[in-house]
Amino acid sequence: MVRTLARVPRVVLALVVGLCLLAGLLLPGPWSALLLAAVLVVIASLTAAAWPLLLPAQRGLRVLVLVVLGLLTVTRLS
């Protein structure tokens, strides 16, 4: 998946992820959870690819973002 994401221009990827995040936060019900889960997968893939290059503080912040996004996704399911 990371190879596929590497072919997409950064601006396009940022816009798509941002729009999915915004829509996931604004839409009600299971559609929002689906969009937030997609954003979570993309961010987790990018984090996993960059992990060896990150400083410990950057790693902690990225893990925090993933945890918060995961909690938001789970709360949208219920």
Sequence and secondary structure as in RCSB ss.txt:
>XXXX:A:sequence
MVRTLARVPRVVLALVVGLCLLAGLLLPGPWSALLLAAVLVVIASLTAAAWPLLLPAQRGLRVLVLVVLGLLTVT
RLS
>XXXX:A:secstr
 HHHHHHS HHHHHHHHHHHHHHHHHS THHHHHHHHHHHHHHHHHHHHHGGGS HHHHHHHHHHHHHHHHHHHH
HH 
